[in-house]
Amino acid sequence: MLTCSSRHKISQSSRDHSTIHIKSYKPSIKAIKTECNKHGQQLNLYCLSHRMPCCDDCIPSSHSKCTGIKHLASIVEETKMEKSKQHLEKDINSILDILNKMLINKSGNIKRGEQQCDSMKDRIAEFRNKINEHLDKLEKKLCKEAETVLNKKNQKHQI
């Protein structure tokens, strides 16, 4: 059976690593304490004045004048609720921002649509005026031609 040290030496990527005995290993992250250092009891209370967890025996000895001693579980629950509330508020604000952007977009679209509609009405009116002017010219021209033809016919009959 190979030891950790010999396994490290076999692999090229870890050949230069130094190994230590497992008993001398100390993790860099401190473990969360669940027992009181002084009394060896379960930490089940929380002192709001000192902002620290404590056991039942700590209250008379170290926290007798402190106000706001609460059960640790309720503090943890409040903290979870506060975090959930913060996440919810963040999500709601994010949704509100998106809705506001959509509203601004929609308002802009409506305004552009109204402007385009007004522009189309103006162009239609302008086109209609040009058509009417052209029809008026055609009418005058046809009337003149009709009068000219009528006058010529009348002159032939009078002679």
trRosetta pair geometry for C-beta under 8 A, 3 or more apart (Angstrom, degrees):
i j d omega theta_ij theta_ji phi_ij phi_ji
2 6 4.6 -127 -163 86 92 120
2 7 5.1 111 133 -59 126 86
2 10 7.6 -21 -157 -18 152 138
3 6 4.9 92 52 11 77 99
3 7 7.0 -137 95 -6 39 89
4 7 5.6 -58 -149 37 32 113
4 8 6.4 35 154 -22 66 104
4 19 5.7 156 112 -145 106 145
5 8 5.8 -53 -152 32 30 112
5 9 6.7 26 152 -17 62 106
5 19 4.6 -139 -95 46 81 154
6 9 5.6 -55 -150 36 36 112
6 10 6.6 42 151 -27 66 101
7 10 5.7 -51 -152 26 34 113
7 11 6.9 20 158 -9 65 105
8 11 6.4 -63 -151 40 31 101
8 14 4.5 -95 -151 127 77 114
8 15 6.9 151 148 -101 70 26
8 17 5.1 -100 -169 65 130 113
8 19 5.8 -180 10 -53 156 120
9 15 5.8 62 -143 -134 43 69
10 15 7.9 -147 59 -91 15 84
11 14 4.7 36 85 36 116 95
11 15 6.5 -149 89 -50 55 72
12 15 5.6 -20 -143 -22 31 120
14 17 4.5 -26 -171 2 80 128
20 24 5.3 -102 163 79 114 114
20 25 6.1 141 95 -71 117 78
21 24 4.9 76 67 12 89 104
21 25 7.5 -137 98 -25 47 83
22 25 5.5 -37 -157 4 40 121
27 30 7.9 170 94 -79 97 22
27 31 7.5 86 62 -48 130 85
33 37 7.5 -30 -161 -49 151 88
33 43 6.7 77 118 -11 89 144
33 53 7.8 -176 88 67 99 132
34 42 6.5 -26 155 -140 85 71
34 43 5.9 -143 -170 29 36 101
35 40 5.9 -3 173 -158 122 41
35 41 6.6 163 -152 82 80 20
35 42 6.3 -52 -103 -95 67 36
35 43 6.5 -163 -108 -19 12 87
35 55 7.8 16 -163 -68 52 130
36 39 4.4 11 94 49 134 87
36 40 6.3 -57 70 -3 82 14
36 41 5.1 10 22 52 119 72
36 42 7.7 11 -11 68 89 10
36 43 5.8 137 -58 -73 75 81
36 54 6.8 49 -103 -158 118 50
36 55 4.0 -77 -36 -14 140 126
36 57 7.2 -173 82 55 167 103
36 58 6.2 -155 -131 -45 143 118
38 55 8.0 -152 64 32 93 120
38 57 7.5 -142 103 100 107 116
38 58 6.8 113 58 -89 131 91
38 61 7.8 -143 134 89 152 151
39 55 5.2 -132 67 67 132 145
39 57 4.2 149 -115 63 159 137
39 58 6.6 -128 -1 -50 134 78
41 55 3.9 116 82 -161 112 149
41 56 6.3 -77 133 30 158 87
41 57 6.0 128 10 10 143 110
42 55 6.4 126 75 -118 41 103
43 53 4.1 54 176 144 127 124
43 54 6.5 126 -140 67 85 2
43 55 5.7 -82 -97 -66 47 75
43 72 6.3 83 134 -60 81 160
44 55 6.7 59 22 -126 78 57
44 56 7.1 3 53 -43 110 84
44 71 6.5 -29 158 -149 80 77
44 72 5.3 -134 -168 16 31 116
44 73 7.5 -9 -160 -19 77 92
45 53 6.9 134 80 -163 48 63
45 54 5.1 -38 79 72 101 79
45 55 6.8 130 25 -128 100 10
45 56 6.9 120 -14 -75 127 49
45 58 7.4 -159 63 60 123 113
45 59 6.8 2 83 -63 168 109
45 69 5.6 1 -179 -178 121 101
45 70 7.0 150 -160 82 70 32
45 71 6.3 -63 -109 -112 57 38
45 72 5.9 -96 -64 -36 3 88
46 52 7.3 -174 -151 97 66 27
46 53 5.4 -41 -98 -103 73 60
46 54 7.1 144 -104 20 22 77
46 69 7.1 157 76 -157 44 56
46 70 5.2 -23 60 67 97 82
46 71 7.2 28 12 119 92 14
46 72 4.8 123 -38 -95 100 65
46 75 4.5 -4 29 -20 163 155
47 50 4.4 23 104 39 125 98
47 51 7.1 -68 92 -15 75 16
47 52 5.7 -3 51 58 102 72
47 53 7.8 161 13 -114 76 11
47 54 5.5 40 -21 -1 107 127
47 58 7.9 -104 -37 122 126 124
47 63 5.0 -124 -101 -124 136 142
47 66 5.1 -6 -152 151 111 161
47 68 7.3 92 -165 92 49 83
47 69 5.7 -22 -101 -104 63 79
48 51 6.8 21 -163 -76 32 57
48 66 7.5 157 52 171 67 110
48 67 7.6 -45 60 100 112 58
48 68 3.5 -55 39 124 131 127
48 69 7.3 -138 4 -77 84 30
48 70 6.6 58 -42 2 105 106
49 63 7.4 156 50 -142 121 98
49 66 4.2 -139 23 -142 139 102
49 67 6.6 96 -51 46 118 57
49 68 6.2 137 -35 55 79 111
50 63 7.0 -103 2 -102 129 107
50 66 6.7 -56 -12 -111 97 145
53 72 5.5 35 -127 -104 106 127
54 58 3.6 -118 -175 80 113 149
54 59 6.7 134 120 -58 131 65
54 62 7.0 -148 -133 72 142 121
54 63 6.1 152 65 -13 175 145
54 69 7.8 -63 56 -137 122 109
55 58 5.1 109 51 -6 65 103
56 59 6.3 -41 -169 6 38 114
57 60 7.1 -57 -165 37 45 95
57 61 6.5 18 153 2 73 120
58 61 6.0 -81 -147 54 34 99
58 62 5.0 -37 -174 40 80 113
58 63 5.9 44 134 5 86 112
59 62 7.6 -59 -96 55 8 69
59 63 5.0 -62 -131 69 46 105
59 64 6.7 96 155 -79 61 56
59 69 6.4 45 -117 -130 111 164
60 63 8.0 -2 -9 57 13 67
60 64 5.5 41 -147 -80 39 105
61 64 7.5 140 25 -34 9 102
63 66 4.1 -42 -167 20 86 129
63 69 6.3 108 141 -83 135 124
66 69 6.1 93 103 -55 108 95
70 74 5.4 -101 164 72 113 120
70 75 5.6 126 96 -52 123 98
71 74 4.6 84 70 5 93 104
71 75 7.2 -164 94 -7 49 84
72 75 5.6 -55 -152 35 37 113
72 76 6.3 38 151 -20 69 104
73 76 5.7 -52 -148 36 32 112
73 77 6.3 33 152 -20 65 106
74 77 5.5 -51 -145 38 34 114
74 78 6.2 38 152 -21 65 103
75 78 5.7 -51 -147 35 31 112
75 79 6.3 33 151 -21 63 105
76 79 5.6 -54 -150 35 31 113
76 80 6.4 32 151 -19 65 103
77 80 5.6 -52 -149 36 33 111
77 81 6.2 33 152 -19 65 105
78 81 5.6 -54 -147 38 32 112
78 82 6.2 34 152 -22 66 105
79 82 5.6 -51 -146 34 30 112
79 83 6.4 31 153 -18 63 103
80 83 5.8 -55 -150 36 31 110
80 84 6.2 31 152 -18 65 107
81 84 5.6 -54 -147 39 32 112
81 85 6.1 36 151 -23 65 106
82 85 5.5 -51 -146 36 30 115
82 86 6.4 33 152 -20 64 103
83 86 5.7 -52 -149 35 32 111
83 87 6.4 30 152 -17 65 104
84 87 5.7 -54 -148 38 32 110
84 88 6.1 33 152 -20 66 108
85 88 5.6 -55 -146 38 29 112
85 89 6.2 31 154 -20 65 105
86 89 5.7 -52 -145 36 30 111
86 90 6.3 32 153 -20 63 105
87 90 5.6 -54 -149 36 31 113
87 91 6.3 31 152 -18 65 106
88 91 5.7 -53 -147 37 31 111
88 92 6.2 32 153 -19 66 106
89 92 5.6 -53 -144 38 31 111
89 93 6.2 31 155 -18 65 106
90 93 5.8 -55 -147 38 28 110
90 94 6.3 31 152 -21 63 107
91 94 5.6 -54 -149 35 31 114
91 95 6.4 30 153 -17 65 105
92 95 5.7 -55 -149 38 31 110
92 96 6.2 34 151 -21 65 105
93 96 5.5 -51 -145 36 33 114
93 97 6.4 39 153 -22 64 101
94 97 5.7 -50 -151 32 31 113
94 98 6.6 30 150 -17 63 104
95 98 5.6 -53 -151 36 34 112
95 99 6.2 33 151 -18 67 106
96 99 5.6 -54 -144 39 32 111
96 100 6.2 35 155 -21 66 104
97 100 5.7 -53 -147 35 29 111
97 101 6.4 30 154 -18 63 105
98 101 5.8 -55 -151 36 31 111
98 102 6.3 32 150 -19 65 106
99 102 5.5 -52 -147 37 33 113
99 103 6.3 37 152 -22 65 104
100 103 5.5 -51 -146 35 32 113
100 104 6.4 33 153 -18 65 103
101 104 5.7 -52 -148 37 32 111
101 105 6.2 36 151 -20 64 107
102 105 5.5 -54 -148 38 31 115
102 106 6.1 33 153 -21 66 106
103 106 5.7 -52 -143 37 29 111
103 107 6.2 30 155 -19 63 105
104 107 5.8 -53 -147 36 29 111
104 108 6.3 30 153 -19 62 106
105 108 5.7 -59 -153 36 28 111
105 109 6.3 29 151 -20 65 106
106 109 5.6 -53 -149 35 32 113
106 110 6.4 32 153 -19 65 103
107 110 5.7 -52 -148 35 32 111
107 111 6.3 31 153 -18 65 106
108 111 5.7 -55 -146 37 31 111
108 112 6.2 30 155 -17 66 106
109 112 5.8 -55 -146 39 30 109
109 113 6.2 33 153 -22 64 107
110 113 5.5 -54 -149 36 30 115
110 114 6.4 31 153 -19 65 103
111 114 5.8 -52 -149 35 31 110
111 115 6.4 31 152 -18 64 106
112 115 5.6 -54 -147 38 33 112
112 116 6.2 33 154 -19 67 106
113 116 5.7 -54 -145 37 30 110
113 117 6.3 33 153 -22 64 105
114 117 5.6 -52 -148 34 31 114
114 118 6.4 31 153 -17 64 104
115 118 5.8 -53 -148 37 31 111
115 119 6.2 33 152 -20 65 107
116 119 5.5 -53 -145 38 32 114
116 120 6.3 35 154 -21 65 103
117 120 5.8 -53 -149 35 30 111
117 121 6.5 32 152 -19 63 104
118 121 5.7 -53 -149 35 32 112
118 122 6.4 33 152 -19 65 105
119 122 5.7 -53 -150 36 32 112
119 123 6.4 29 153 -17 65 106
120 123 5.7 -55 -145 39 33 109
120 124 6.2 35 155 -21 67 105
121 124 5.7 -53 -146 36 29 112
121 125 6.3 30 154 -19 64 106
122 125 5.8 -55 -148 37 30 110
122 126 6.3 30 153 -19 65 107
123 126 5.5 -53 -145 38 32 113
123 127 6.1 33 154 -19 66 107
124 127 5.7 -55 -146 39 30 111
124 128 6.1 34 153 -22 65 107
125 128 5.6 -52 -145 36 30 114
125 129 6.4 34 152 -22 63 103
126 129 5.7 -51 -151 33 30 113
126 130 6.6 30 151 -17 63 104
127 130 5.7 -53 -151 35 33 111
127 131 6.3 34 150 -19 66 104
128 131 5.6 -52 -147 37 32 112
128 132 6.2 33 152 -20 65 106
129 132 5.6 -54 -145 38 30 112
129 133 6.3 33 153 -21 65 104
130 133 5.6 -51 -147 35 31 112
130 134 6.3 31 153 -18 64 106
131 134 5.7 -57 -150 38 30 112
131 135 6.2 30 152 -18 66 106
132 135 5.7 -53 -144 39 31 110
132 136 6.2 36 153 -23 64 104
133 136 5.6 -52 -149 34 30 114
133 137 6.5 31 152 -19 63 103
134 137 5.7 -52 -151 34 32 111
134 138 6.4 32 151 -17 65 105
135 138 5.5 -53 -146 39 34 113
135 139 6.1 39 152 -24 66 104
136 139 5.6 -52 -147 34 30 114
136 140 6.4 28 155 -17 64 104
137 140 5.8 -54 -149 37 31 109
137 141 6.2 30 153 -19 65 109
138 141 5.6 -56 -145 39 30 112
138 142 6.1 27 157 -16 66 108
139 142 5.9 -57 -144 40 26 107
139 143 6.1 27 156 -20 64 108
140 143 5.7 -55 -144 38 29 112
140 144 6.2 30 155 -20 64 106
141 144 5.8 -54 -149 35 28 111
141 145 6.3 26 153 -16 64 107
142 145 5.6 -54 -145 39 32 111
142 146 6.1 34 154 -21 66 105
143 146 5.6 -53 -145 36 30 111
143 147 6.3 30 154 -19 65 105
144 147 5.7 -54 -147 37 30 110
144 148 6.2 32 152 -22 64 106
145 148 5.5 -52 -146 35 31 114
145 149 6.3 30 155 -17 65 105
146 149 5.8 -54 -148 39 30 109
146 150 6.1 30 152 -19 65 110
147 150 5.5 -56 -143 41 30 112
147 151 6.0 33 156 -22 66 107
148 151 5.8 -53 -145 35 27 111
148 152 6.5 28 154 -19 62 105
149 152 5.8 -55 -150 35 30 111
149 153 6.4 30 152 -18 64 107
150 153 5.7 -55 -149 37 31 111
150 154 6.2 32 152 -21 65 108
151 154 5.6 -53 -144 37 31 112
151 155 6.3 31 155 -21 65 105
152 155 5.8 -53 -147 34 30 110
152 156 6.6 31 153 -20 63 104
153 156 5.8 -55 -152 33 32 111
153 157 6.5 24 154 -13 65 108
154 157 6.0 -61 -150 40 31 107
154 158 6.3 27 154 -21 66 110
155 158 5.8 -56 -144 35 32 110
155 159 6.8 35 159 -27 62 106
156 159 6.3 -56 -155 25 29 112
